[in-house]
Amino acid sequence: MSRLSHAVPCLRPVAPLMWALLLQAAMICPVAAQSYSTTKLADGFDFPVGKPDGAGYYIFRGFSPNGHLGEDWNGNGGGDSDEGDPVYSIAHGVVVLSEDVKKGWGNVVIVRHAYREQNGQIAFVDSLYGHLKVRSVSLGQQVSRGQVVGTIGCGPYRMYAAHLHFEIRKDLRVGMRRDLYPRTYETYHVPKHFMNLRRSLRFEDRTVRVPINTFLKSNPNRVTTDAVEMPEFTAIGETVRPKLPEELGFVIEEETQAEEATPEKSKTLFESFIKKLSNPQ
């Protein structure tokens, strides 16, 4: 039995020629793979203002599930005294969004971070910096812990008093579509709590691979391929066959009749099938 038939236990073994035909068909209609970038593994997380410990700033409005999904950081001076103050990346990472989103957001930067959890596994989070006056980084840029990513602003058309809206997301799909995902701890961390627990992590001088293009099509950093539909498998013991093109079904039927199959006929059937796929009517 082939290794492929072991990978899908509820499908019967298929002759090597059939696997060749299936693989050839897949090559004609390839599926785009997940995109990746790289970043340095985080060695800790600082606060986004008053680097590194938030000196001179306080949280005016905190995180609440199904309510305010981040923290609003303000300067101790009050009013718009903190407008134009620098905003820093909380850790090493890669920029996955840098745009003027308009609406109630204005300038937004999202940085994706990789870090090692206490159980040894590498995890990922997104940090969002909203209502910025100026964005200082661009999409795809590598940033370091404490690097300026923008400055504190008042949002679009100066609709707010100056402050930084700051979020940390567990779910890398959110982007700017918060309405599509649970507005709870399932999707978000409480920012200050998350950072306090990870202010200093073990230093590892290494670069890791980070998934990108995880936002939906309606997001600026969007996936550009449709979802792949896979057949649903039933209970163990039942055989489920994926729906095959009529021409490929004919080839399989012919090849499974031992008295009819010959090397010459197999070659002819294979060539006819490929020709049919290459020149659809």
The 8 nearest C-alpha neighbors of each residue, nearest first, counted from 0:
[[1, 12, 4, 2, 5, 3, 13, 14],
 [2, 0, 3, 4, 5, 12, 15, 13],
 [3, 1, 5, 4, 6, 0, 7, 12],
 [4, 2, 6, 5, 1, 7, 0, 12],
 [3, 5, 6, 1, 12, 2, 7, 8],
 [6, 4, 2, 3, 8, 7, 1, 0],
 [5, 7, 3, 4, 8, 2, 1, 9],
 [8, 6, 4, 5, 9, 10, 3, 11],
 [9, 7, 5, 10, 6, 4, 11, 235],
 [8, 10, 238, 7, 11, 237, 235, 236],
 [11, 9, 8, 7, 238, 239, 12, 4],
 [10, 12, 13, 9, 4, 238, 8, 7],
 [13, 11, 4, 0, 10, 14, 1, 3],
 [14, 12, 17, 11, 15, 18, 4, 16],
 [13, 15, 17, 16, 18, 12, 255, 254],
 [16, 14, 18, 17, 19, 13, 1, 20],
 [17, 15, 19, 14, 18, 20, 13, 265],
 [16, 18, 20, 19, 14, 15, 13, 21],
 [19, 17, 21, 15, 20, 16, 22, 14],
 [18, 20, 16, 22, 17, 21, 23, 15],
 [21, 19, 17, 23, 18, 22, 24, 16],
 [22, 20, 18, 24, 23, 19, 17, 25],
 [21, 23, 25, 19, 24, 20, 18, 26],
 [22, 24, 20, 26, 25, 21, 19, 27],
 [23, 25, 21, 27, 22, 26, 20, 28],
 [26, 24, 22, 28, 23, 27, 29, 21],
 [27, 25, 23, 29, 28, 24, 22, 30],
 [26, 28, 24, 25, 29, 23, 277, 276],
 [27, 29, 25, 26, 30, 24, 23, 276],
 [30, 28, 26, 25, 27, 31, 24, 32],
 [31, 29, 32, 28, 227, 224, 25, 26],
 [30, 32, 29, 224, 33, 34, 223, 225],
 [33, 31, 34, 30, 29, 224, 35, 222],
 [32, 34, 35, 31, 210, 212, 211, 213],
 [35, 33, 211, 210, 212, 32, 36, 213],
 [36, 34, 210, 211, 209, 208, 33, 37],
 [35, 37, 209, 208, 210, 211, 38, 34],
 [38, 36, 208, 209, 207, 206, 35, 39],
 [37, 39, 92, 206, 207, 93, 40, 141],
 [40, 38, 206, 205, 91, 207, 41, 92],
 [39, 41, 113, 114, 206, 205, 207, 38],
 [42, 40, 114, 91, 43, 90, 113, 39],
 [41, 43, 200, 202, 201, 199, 40, 203],
 [42, 44, 199, 200, 198, 41, 197, 90],
 [43, 45, 198, 90, 89, 194, 197, 199],
 [46, 44, 89, 51, 198, 52, 47, 194],
 [45, 47, 53, 48, 51, 52, 89, 50],
 [46, 48, 87, 89, 86, 88, 45, 50],
 [49, 47, 53, 86, 50, 46, 87, 85],
 [48, 50, 53, 54, 51, 55, 52, 56],
 [51, 49, 48, 52, 53, 46, 47, 145],
 [50, 52, 45, 46, 49, 53, 145, 48],
 [53, 51, 50, 54, 46, 49, 45, 48],
 [52, 54, 49, 48, 46, 56, 50, 51],
 [55, 53, 49, 52, 56, 50, 51, 48],
 [54, 56, 75, 74, 49, 53, 57, 76],
 [57, 55, 74, 75, 73, 54, 53, 49],
 [56, 58, 73, 72, 59, 74, 75, 55],
 [59, 57, 72, 60, 71, 73, 61, 70],
 [58, 60, 71, 72, 57, 73, 61, 70],
 [61, 59, 71, 58, 70, 62, 72, 67],
 [62, 60, 70, 58, 69, 71, 63, 59],
 [61, 63, 69, 68, 67, 70, 189, 64],
 [62, 64, 67, 66, 68, 65, 61, 69],
 [65, 63, 183, 66, 182, 68, 67, 62],
 [66, 64, 182, 183, 63, 67, 68, 181],
 [65, 67, 63, 64, 68, 182, 62, 183],
 [66, 68, 63, 62, 69, 64, 65, 61],
 [69, 67, 62, 63, 66, 64, 166, 182],
 [68, 70, 166, 62, 165, 67, 61, 164],
 [69, 71, 61, 165, 62, 60, 164, 72],
 [70, 72, 164, 60, 163, 59, 58, 165],
 [71, 73, 58, 163, 57, 162, 59, 70],
 [74, 72, 162, 56, 57, 59, 58, 75],
 [73, 75, 56, 81, 76, 55, 77, 57],
 [74, 76, 56, 77, 55, 73, 57, 81],
 [77, 75, 74, 80, 78, 81, 79, 55],
 [78, 76, 75, 80, 74, 79, 73, 81],
 [77, 79, 80, 160, 76, 161, 81, 74],
 [80, 78, 161, 82, 81, 160, 77, 162],
 [79, 81, 78, 82, 76, 77, 74, 161],
 [80, 82, 74, 79, 84, 83, 161, 151],
 [83, 81, 151, 152, 79, 161, 84, 80],
 [82, 84, 150, 151, 81, 152, 85, 132],
 [83, 85, 150, 151, 81, 82, 86, 48],
 [86, 84, 150, 149, 147, 83, 87, 151],
 [87, 85, 150, 149, 48, 147, 47, 148],
 [88, 86, 147, 47, 145, 146, 148, 89],
 [87, 89, 145, 146, 90, 144, 47, 148],
 [88, 90, 45, 44, 47, 144, 46, 87],
 [91, 89, 144, 44, 88, 41, 143, 92],
 [92, 90, 143, 144, 41, 142, 39, 112],
 [91, 93, 112, 111, 38, 142, 110, 141],
 [92, 94, 141, 111, 110, 140, 142, 38],
 [93, 95, 110, 139, 138, 140, 96, 109],
 [96, 94, 138, 109, 110, 139, 93, 111],
 [97, 95, 109, 108, 138, 94, 220, 98],
 [96, 98, 108, 138, 137, 107, 109, 136],
 [99, 97, 107, 100, 106, 96, 108, 134],
 [98, 100, 106, 105, 101, 107, 97, 104],
 [99, 101, 105, 98, 104, 106, 102, 107],
 [100, 102, 105, 99, 104, 155, 103, 106],
 [103, 101, 104, 100, 105, 155, 154, 99],
 [104, 102, 101, 105, 155, 154, 158, 100],
 [103, 105, 130, 101, 102, 100, 154, 129],
 [104, 106, 101, 155, 154, 130, 99, 100],
 [107, 105, 99, 131, 130, 98, 100, 129],
 [108, 106, 129, 98, 128, 97, 99, 131],
 [107, 109, 97, 128, 96, 127, 110, 129],
 [110, 108, 127, 96, 126, 95, 94, 128],
 [109, 111, 94, 126, 93, 125, 95, 92],
 [112, 110, 125, 92, 93, 124, 94, 95],
 [113, 111, 92, 124, 123, 125, 91, 110],
 [112, 114, 123, 40, 122, 41, 121, 124],
 [115, 113, 41, 40, 121, 122, 123, 116],
 [116, 114, 121, 120, 119, 122, 117, 113],
 [115, 117, 118, 119, 120, 121, 114, 122],
 [116, 118, 119, 115, 120, 121, 200, 114],
 [119, 117, 116, 120, 115, 121, 122, 114],
 [120, 118, 117, 116, 115, 121, 122, 114],
 [119, 121, 116, 115, 118, 122, 117, 114],
 [120, 122, 115, 114, 116, 113, 119, 123],
 [123, 121, 114, 113, 115, 120, 116, 124],
 [122, 124, 113, 112, 114, 111, 121, 125],
 [125, 123, 169, 112, 168, 111, 167, 126],
 [124, 126, 111, 168, 110, 167, 112, 109],
 [125, 127, 167, 110, 109, 166, 111, 168],
 [128, 126, 109, 166, 165, 108, 129, 167],
 [127, 129, 165, 108, 107, 164, 109, 163],
 [128, 130, 107, 164, 131, 163, 106, 104],
 [131, 129, 154, 105, 104, 106, 152, 153],
 [132, 130, 152, 106, 151, 133, 129, 150],
 [131, 133, 152, 150, 151, 130, 83, 106],
 [132, 134, 149, 150, 131, 135, 106, 152],
 [133, 135, 149, 136, 148, 131, 106, 150],
 [134, 136, 149, 148, 133, 147, 137, 150],
 [137, 135, 148, 134, 140, 97, 138, 149],
 [136, 138, 97, 140, 139, 94, 135, 96],
 [137, 139, 94, 96, 95, 97, 140, 136],
 [138, 140, 94, 95, 93, 137, 141, 96],
 [141, 139, 94, 138, 93, 137, 142, 136],
 [140, 142, 93, 92, 94, 139, 38, 143],
 [143, 141, 92, 91, 93, 140, 146, 144],
 [144, 142, 91, 146, 145, 90, 92, 88],
 [143, 145, 90, 91, 89, 88, 146, 142],
 [144, 146, 87, 88, 89, 143, 147, 90],
 [147, 145, 87, 143, 88, 144, 148, 142],
 [148, 146, 87, 86, 149, 85, 88, 145],
 [149, 147, 135, 136, 87, 86, 134, 88],
 [150, 148, 134, 135, 133, 86, 147, 85],
 [149, 151, 85, 83, 86, 84, 133, 132],
 [152, 150, 131, 83, 82, 84, 132, 163],
 [153, 151, 132, 131, 161, 82, 130, 154],
 [152, 154, 161, 157, 159, 160, 130, 158],
 [153, 155, 130, 105, 157, 152, 158, 104],
 [154, 156, 105, 157, 158, 101, 103, 104],
 [155, 157, 158, 154, 153, 105, 159, 101],
 [158, 156, 153, 154, 155, 159, 160, 152],
 [157, 159, 156, 154, 155, 153, 160, 103],
 [160, 158, 153, 157, 154, 161, 162, 155],
 [159, 161, 153, 79, 162, 78, 158, 157],
 [160, 162, 153, 79, 152, 82, 159, 81],
 [163, 161, 73, 72, 151, 152, 71, 160],
 [164, 162, 72, 71, 151, 165, 129, 130],
 [163, 165, 71, 129, 70, 128, 162, 130],
 [164, 166, 128, 70, 69, 127, 163, 71],
 [165, 167, 69, 127, 126, 190, 168, 70],
 [168, 166, 126, 188, 125, 190, 187, 127],
 [169, 167, 187, 125, 170, 124, 186, 188],
 [168, 170, 124, 186, 187, 171, 188, 125],
 [169, 171, 186, 168, 172, 173, 124, 187],
 [170, 172, 173, 169, 213, 125, 124, 168],
 [173, 171, 214, 213, 170, 174, 215, 176],
 [172, 174, 176, 177, 171, 175, 214, 170],
 [173, 175, 214, 176, 172, 218, 177, 171],
 [174, 176, 177, 173, 218, 219, 100, 214],
 [177, 175, 178, 173, 174, 179, 218, 180],
 [176, 178, 179, 180, 173, 175, 174, 182],
 [177, 179, 176, 180, 181, 182, 175, 173],
 [178, 180, 177, 176, 181, 173, 182, 172],
 [181, 179, 178, 177, 182, 173, 186, 176],
 [182, 180, 183, 186, 185, 179, 178, 177],
 [181, 183, 65, 64, 180, 186, 68, 184],
 [184, 182, 64, 185, 181, 186, 65, 187],
 [183, 185, 187, 186, 188, 64, 182, 189],
 [184, 186, 183, 187, 181, 169, 182, 170],
 [185, 187, 170, 169, 184, 183, 168, 181],
 [188, 186, 168, 184, 169, 167, 185, 183],
 [187, 189, 167, 190, 168, 184, 193, 169],
 [188, 190, 192, 191, 62, 193, 187, 69],
 [191, 189, 193, 192, 188, 167, 166, 194],
 [192, 190, 194, 193, 189, 195, 46, 70],
 [191, 193, 195, 190, 189, 194, 196, 188],
 [194, 192, 190, 191, 196, 195, 189, 188],
 [193, 195, 197, 191, 196, 44, 192, 198],
 [196, 194, 192, 198, 197, 193, 191, 44],
 [195, 197, 194, 193, 198, 192, 199, 191],
 [198, 196, 194, 199, 195, 43, 44, 200],
 [197, 199, 44, 43, 195, 194, 45, 196],
 [198, 200, 43, 197, 42, 44, 201, 196],
 [201, 199, 42, 43, 197, 202, 198, 41],
 [200, 202, 42, 203, 199, 43, 115, 41],
 [203, 201, 42, 200, 204, 41, 43, 40],
 [204, 202, 205, 201, 40, 42, 41, 39],
 [205, 203, 202, 206, 40, 39, 42, 41],
 [204, 206, 203, 39, 40, 207, 38, 202],
 [205, 207, 39, 38, 40, 37, 208, 204],
 [206, 208, 37, 38, 39, 40, 209, 205],
 [209, 207, 37, 36, 35, 38, 210, 206],
 [208, 210, 36, 37, 35, 211, 207, 38],
 [211, 209, 35, 34, 36, 208, 212, 213],
 [210, 212, 35, 213, 34, 209, 36, 95],
 [213, 211, 222, 221, 220, 214, 34, 210],
 [212, 214, 172, 211, 222, 171, 221, 215],
 [215, 213, 172, 221, 174, 212, 218, 220],
 [214, 216, 221, 218, 217, 222, 213, 172],
 [217, 215, 221, 218, 222, 214, 223, 219],
 [216, 218, 215, 219, 221, 214, 176, 220],
 [219, 217, 221, 215, 216, 220, 214, 175],
 [218, 220, 221, 217, 96, 216, 214, 174],
 [221, 219, 218, 212, 214, 96, 95, 222],
 [220, 222, 216, 214, 215, 218, 212, 219],
 [221, 223, 212, 216, 224, 215, 213, 214],
 [224, 222, 221, 216, 225, 212, 215, 31],
 [225, 223, 222, 226, 31, 30, 227, 216],
 [224, 226, 227, 223, 222, 30, 228, 31],
 [225, 227, 228, 224, 30, 229, 222, 223],
 [228, 226, 229, 225, 30, 224, 31, 230],
 [227, 229, 226, 230, 225, 231, 241, 30],
 [228, 230, 227, 231, 241, 232, 226, 242],
 [231, 229, 241, 232, 228, 240, 239, 242],
 [232, 230, 229, 233, 239, 241, 228, 240],
 [233, 231, 239, 230, 234, 9, 238, 235],
 [234, 232, 237, 231, 235, 239, 238, 236],
 [233, 235, 237, 236, 232, 9, 238, 239],
 [236, 234, 237, 233, 9, 238, 232, 8],
 [237, 235, 234, 238, 9, 233, 8, 239],
 [238, 236, 235, 234, 239, 233, 9, 232],
 [237, 239, 9, 10, 240, 236, 11, 233],
 [240, 238, 232, 237, 10, 241, 9, 233],
 [239, 241, 242, 238, 10, 230, 243, 232],
 [242, 240, 230, 243, 239, 229, 231, 10],
 [241, 243, 240, 244, 230, 248, 245, 239],
 [242, 244, 248, 241, 245, 247, 246, 240],
 [245, 243, 247, 246, 248, 242, 249, 276],
 [244, 246, 248, 247, 243, 249, 250, 242],
 [247, 245, 249, 248, 244, 272, 250, 275],
 [248, 246, 250, 249, 244, 245, 251, 243],
 [249, 247, 245, 251, 246, 250, 243, 252],
 [248, 250, 252, 246, 247, 251, 253, 245],
 [249, 251, 247, 253, 248, 252, 254, 268],
 [252, 250, 254, 248, 253, 249, 255, 247],
 [251, 253, 249, 255, 250, 254, 248, 256],
 [254, 252, 250, 251, 255, 256, 249, 259],
 [253, 255, 251, 260, 256, 252, 250, 257],
 [256, 254, 252, 253, 257, 251, 260, 14],
 [257, 255, 254, 259, 258, 253, 260, 252],
 [256, 258, 260, 259, 255, 254, 261, 253],
 [257, 259, 256, 260, 261, 255, 254, 253],
 [258, 260, 257, 256, 261, 253, 254, 255],
 [261, 259, 257, 254, 258, 256, 264, 265],
 [260, 262, 264, 263, 265, 259, 258, 257],
 [263, 261, 265, 264, 266, 260, 267, 268],
 [264, 262, 266, 261, 265, 267, 260, 268],
 [263, 265, 267, 261, 266, 262, 268, 260],
 [266, 264, 262, 268, 267, 263, 269, 261],
 [267, 265, 269, 263, 264, 268, 270, 262],
 [266, 268, 264, 270, 269, 265, 271, 263],
 [267, 269, 271, 265, 270, 266, 264, 272],
 [268, 270, 266, 272, 267, 271, 265, 273],
 [271, 269, 267, 273, 272, 268, 274, 266],
 [272, 270, 274, 268, 269, 273, 275, 267],
 [271, 273, 275, 269, 274, 270, 268, 246],
 [274, 272, 276, 270, 275, 271, 277, 269],
 [273, 275, 271, 277, 272, 276, 270, 278],
 [274, 276, 272, 278, 273, 277, 279, 271],
 [277, 275, 273, 274, 278, 279, 272, 24],
 [278, 276, 274, 275, 273, 279, 27, 272],
 [277, 279, 275, 276, 274, 280, 273, 272],
 [280, 278, 276, 275, 277, 274, 273, 272],
 [279, 278, 275, 276, 277, 274, 246, 272]]
